[in-house]
Amino acid sequence: MTTLLFPTILNPDLRFHSYGTWLRRRFGCRVSKVNVDAGFTCPNRDGSKGVGGCIYCDNSSFSPPGTQPIVSIEQQMAEGMAYHRTRLGSEKFIVYFQKFTNTYGSVATLADLYGRVLDHPQVLGISVGTRPDALSDEAIDLLTELARDRYVCVELGLQSMDDEILTRINRGHTLDEYLSAVERLTGRGIALCTHLIYGFPGETRNDFLKSAELMASLPMDSVKVHQLHVVRGTRLAELYHRGEFTPLTHDEYVEGVCDFLERLPSSIAIQRLYGSAPLAIRVAPNWNLKNNRMWYTVVNELKRRNSWQGCLVDQAI
């Protein structure tokens, strides 16, 4: 690996392509994502595709305080922006429609919500979290129109590329539906992000690493990866308490993520490398690491290996 050139696109301190660095390069200032909850549900919960949702799903494990549907979008934005201005000195913002499925509504509803957000003078664009099976032609056309002069990112929850795992976790969609969604979104000026989770029951490290090869074959702009964690009140928690699911150890996760990064082209930005469910609802794993310490366990492992994102594949692409 020492004979390969270290790509300038990578953050040299992190050894991977940080989305935060990419945002600064693109927009010329410090940009933060502000999460909002627009009050959507999910077709895997309301009976359209299924009921009960994914076996691991409790959206409060991904949502920061203050993002509640009873609070107006405008208030959520104002509070989130104030937090990031104080904490990071952020100057501009991307509003992230995060909780549940944020294209699962009428095009009139979507246009109203997205438009209200984009009217704010400090908002550069939107990031829309959704499912591959919940993107109507009308929703894609709306996002395409908005992307003509604003930053628009669609974040597709794939989670696993293994259809058996998708069935086992009650995900409610297939790999083919994800691939179809990517194809329908490609070439429209919309940035694409894929969500992946490592550590599903029955998943091996090699299974997970195949997803890096999949990302390399697609027009993907960024990815999010986090460990499968158990939160209270989920079916995964029931499996855990019955001894039918064992989470990855911290070392297993870090090693797997570094293997993943080495196989992921350096052109793809990294939005997330781990998850941290609130202590009040977290069951496992309990690694007792703060966010910055978790981040740097990955960085330090890459440095120990003298490797970096894309080092195994960039020369071959």
N, C-alpha and C positions, 0 to 999 in steps of 0.2 A: 504493500500500500504506500510505502514511503516514496515510490517513484512517481506517483500520480500528482498532478497539479491540484492544489487546494482551490476550489472554485471561488471566485471573488463574490459570487452571489450569496455565499454563506456568511452568516455572522461569525467572525473568527473566534470570538469568545465562547460561542455556543457550539460551533461545529455543525450547525444545521441552519436551514433557511427559515429564519424566524418571520412569521407573519407581521409582527410589529415592526421589524426592520423594513419589510416590503412596503408597508403602509407609509412609513416615513419617506422612503425613496419615491413612492408614487405621488404623494400629496405634499411633500416638502415641509411637514410639520408633525408634531406629536399627535397621533390619532388613536382614540380609544373606542372600543365597542361598548355600547350601552344596552343592556338587556331590558326588554319590555315583555310583559304578558298581555296579549291582546284578547284573552278570553276564549281562545279556540279550544275545541276538543280534538278527538282523534278517531279516524274511521275504524281503528282497531279497538275502540272502547264503546262506541255508540251503536254497534251492531252492523254497521255498513260493511266492514270487513271481518269483524270479530268483536269479542267482548273481553273485558278484563285487562286488555293491553298486554305489553311484553312482560315476561315473568319478573324482570328486574326493575320495572318502571315505577318510580315515584318522582314526578317532575320537581318536587321541592328539593330533591337531592342535587339538582342542577341549577336551581334558580336562586339568585341572591335575594336578600331581604329587600322589601320595597317594591318588588315586581309582583303585584297581585292584580287580578282582573277588575277588582272593585275600585282600583285607583286608576284615574284617567291616564291614557297614553302620555299626555302632555306632562302630567305630574311625575310619572315614572321617569320620563326623559330628563326633566329638570333635576330630579334628585340624583340620577345616575351621572349626569354631566357634572354636577357640583362635586360629587365624590371623586371623579377622575381628574377634574381640574386641580383639586386640592392634593390628591395623592400622587399624581404623575405629571401635573402641569400640562395636561392635554389641551389642545387648542381647537381641534375639530373632532367630529364623532361620526361613527357608523352605528345606526340603531339596529339591534339584533332582535328580531321577532323569534323568540326562543322556545317558549313552552308549548308542548304538543305540536299540532300540525298547522302551520301558518299560511297554507294555501287552501285550507279546507273550509271554504265559504263561498258565497256568491262573489262574482267579479265586482259587483257594486260595493260590497263590504270591503273587499281587498283594496279596491281603488281608494276608498275613503280613508282606511287606516294607513296605507302606505303614503298617500298624499299628505295627510296631516303631519306625518313625521318628516317628510321631505321638504315641507314648507319652512321648517326651522332653519334660520340662516347659518347655524353652525353644524348642520348635518350634511355630510358629504354623500351619504347613500344609505342603503339598507342591506341587511343580511337576513335571509328568510329561511328558517329551519322548517323542513317539511319531509314527507315520505315520498318515495318514488311512485307510489300508487295513488297519490293525491294531487296530481298536477293536471288540471284540465287544460285543454287547448286555449281557452279564454284566459286562464291565469297566466299561462306562458306568454301569450300575446301582450297582456298587461305589463308583465315584467320586462319584456322586450322593449316596449315603448318607453318605460321608465329608464331603461339602460341606455337609451340614445344619448342622454346628457347627464346621467347620474351613475354613481357606482352601485351596482346591484349584484349581490352574491346569493346564490341558492345553495343551501346546505342540505344535502341529501343524506338521510340516515340509512346507510346500508347495514352497518354493524358487523355483519359477517357475510362472506361470499359463498358460504356453504349452505345450500338449501335445506339440508338435514338439520343443521343448527338453527336456521331461521324458523323451521317448523317447531323444533324442540322448545324454543324460547317464545313461541306464539307471536312471532313478529308480524305475520299476516301479509308478507309480500315475498317475492322471489328475486333471485339474482337477475333473471331475464327482465323483470319489471324495472329494476334499477338501471340496467344497461339501456333499456328503451328510454327511460327518463333522461339519461345522459345524452343520448342521441338527439332527443327532441329539444334539449336545451342548448346544444352545441351550435356555434355559429350565429348566435343572437346577441352577442355583446354582453352576455351574462357570465360572471365569474362562477366557477363550480367548486364546491367544497364537499368532501365525503367524510362522514362520521364512521369510525370503526371502534370496536371494543375488543380487547384481548382478555382471554381467560374464561370463555364459555365452557359449560360442562361438556366433556367429550372432545374439546378442541386441543390439538397439539400445537407446539410452536411452529412446526412446518406448515400446518393448516393456516395459521395466522400469517406467516410470511408470504404465502401465496397472494395475499391481498396487496402487498407491495408491488408484485409483478402486475397485478390487475391495474393498480393506479398508474403504473408506468405506461400501460397500453392505452390509456384514456386521456382526453384533453382536460386533465384535472389541474386546477390552480392551487388548491390547498387541501389539507387533510386535518382531521382531528382524531386523536387516539386517546383512549383512556382505559384503565383497568376495569374489569367487571367488579363492582362492589355491591354488597348486600345491604339493603336498607329495610327498615321495619315495615311490616304490613304488606310485603310482596310475596309472591309465590316462591321466588328465589330464597327468601328468608326461611320459608318453610323447609325447602330442600336442605338448606344449610343446617338448620336445627335438627333435622333428621339424619344428618351425617351423609347426605347424598350429594353434597357439593362442597368442594374444598377450594377456596380462592388461591390464586397465585401468591407466592411469597414475594416480598419486595425485590429480592435478588432475581427471581425468575422473571418478574415483570421488566425490570431494567434491562436485563440481558436480551429479552425478546424485543423490546422497543429499539434497542441499539441495533440488533440484527435487522429489524424492519427499516430503520433509517439508512443503513448501509446499502439496502436494496432499493431505496426510493430515490428517483432522480432528483438532483439538487434544484431543479427548476420548480418543484412543487413546494409551496410554503407550508410551514407547520403552524397551525393555529393552537393546538393543544396536545400535550403529551401525557396527561394524567388527569384523574378526576379526584374530587375531594367532597364526599357527601358530608353534610353537617353532622356534628357529633351527636346531636339530639336524636337522629334517626339512623345513624350508621351502626351496622352490625359487624361487618367484616369487609375487607381486611383492615386491621388497625395497625398501620405502619408508624403512626405517631410522628409524622414529618410534616412540617409546615410547607406551604406551597413552594416557596423559593428553595427549600432544602430538597424537595422532591425533584424539582427542575434540575438542580445541579447534581443529583445522583446520576442522572442520564448524561449530563455534560461530562462529568468526571469519568464515567465509564468509556465514553467515546475517546477522551484524552488518554486514558489508560491503554486503550487498544491502538492508539494513534490512527484512528479512523474518523470518518465524517459522513454526513448524509450523501448518498450517491456514490461512495467510493468504489463500490463493487459493480456499478452499472453505468456510470456516466461515460466511461471510455468506450463502452460497447454500443451506446445509443447513436 
